[in-house]
Amino acid sequence: MDTTSARPSSLPRFPRNFLWGVSTSAQQIEGAVGEGGRGRSAWDVFAGEGGRIKDGSDPGVAVDHYHRYREDVGLLRELGVGAYRFSVAWPRVVPDGSGAVNAAGLDFYDRLVDALLAAGVEPLPTLFHWDTPQALEEHGGWLRRETAEHFAAYADAVAARLGDRVRRWITLNEPAELTLLGYGIGQHAPGRQLVFDALPAAHHQLLGHGLAVQALRARGAESIGIANSHGPTWRASDEEADAAAADLYDLLLNRLFAEPLLLGRYPDEGLAAMLPGPVAEDLKVISQPLDWYGINYYQPTVVGAPEPGGSGGPTDFGGVRIPSELPFAPREIEGYPRTDFGWPVVPEALTELLLTFRERYGASLPPVMITENGCAYNGLDDHERIAFLDGHLRALHEAMAAGVDVRGYFVWSLMDNFEWAEGYARRFGLVHIDYATLARTPKASFRWLRDALRDQARG
């Protein structure tokens, strides 16, 4: 392993107990899709349908973490992070989504947790990162209430096996993206195009979260959070139509997934009326106190009303095709550098987001963890990624200095992986993967972060 140093870090000083980590997800890195009794996921099926994945690939092998996890844990040890956020694959543990638990699947996570602890790295499992068991998807997936109940039973099974060694848990990852991209416009699994009829998937994921919290608490869990994606919504103009469109976008992508958890209510009565009930009773389950609130941040979004005679927004906006029937249209943000994904790099928007959350939710906002933050760049000498991380950590520190209680920061991602509908073309990793040989090679950003964490540890 290359142990040469990147340029010295000059980051501001973070608290000594601040939790530094990196994140991955099972569907994107594990591979071994047909091994150890694992069932099929909605993403396995979706990727097998022609034209779904831009480079024609699939996650069948991914980066083979299932067989190479010890090597990957060695990378975590070298990097010096305090925690590793990974996801447990629901179809590996409960192949059909409900019913019999696959002991061999839990055995893998047993080995992974033990290896992490032996390396001095805290395991932080996410129970659901979009890999809905296909057997459930065929019966409606998250559009059906029963899926939330099956999810809670699965959460209980995982906690029963790992709870003696796992301190912190995450229930769901980014329910907004699964709702919008998977059920709303069909660019992600399961490929449904329901637009606003996708809203039951949002409610049932949040209900599944609440039921899973109950199951985890019953197993003795003391530290539970969720990983929601959030970003500032900027109005395209002060015109009434643009303001209304931006406010609706913010409601659907930010407030819809935060306020039931933090305030015990949906942000709009009309929206709540569109959801399957009993909504009032469900909200009591959804809004159980969290020990911390996870935020995945990548970029802000400029939003306006659909342009007359236009397509409702850019045909391909940041890798997402925007349907013309939506009542809002994201616009390009000018004047900022861009990642290889075309996303604008705006570190100060992270500060804005955190200050907005503090102002909006006040005492209802628990301590925050940045559970994902990262960027797509190719190349081993990835100084653009170093600049991205440096800028966002400074923006995070600024929010903390202004009084936002942030307890940790996780980089997305430890290594290059299967990037959903993009396939393997977009590289978010601190570690480069040669997809022909699966060789792991730390990038310049890996060495920079390693040195930064050593500097932070010196205090």
Secondary structure, DSSP 8 states (H G I E B T S, - for coil): ------S--------TT-EEEEE--HHHH---TTSTT---BHHHHHHTSTTSSTTS--SSSTT-HHHHHHHHHHHHHHHT-SEEEEE--HHHHSTTSSS---HHHHHHHHHHHHHHHHTT-EEEEEEESS--BHHHHTTTGGGSHHHHHHHHHHHHHHHHHHTTT--EEEEEE-HHHIIIIIIISSSSTT----GGGGHHHHHHHHHHHHHHHHHHHHTT--EEEEEEE---EEES-SSHHHHHHHHHHHIIIIIHHHHHHHTSS-S-HHHHHTS-S-HHHHHHHHT---S-EEEE----EEEE---TTS-SS-SSBTTB---TTSS-EEE---SS-B-TT--B--THHHHHHHHHHHHHHGGG---EEEEE------SSS-HHHHHHHHHHHHHHHHHHHTT--EEEEEEE-SB----GGGTTS----SEEE-TTT--EEE-HHHHHHHHHHHHHHH-
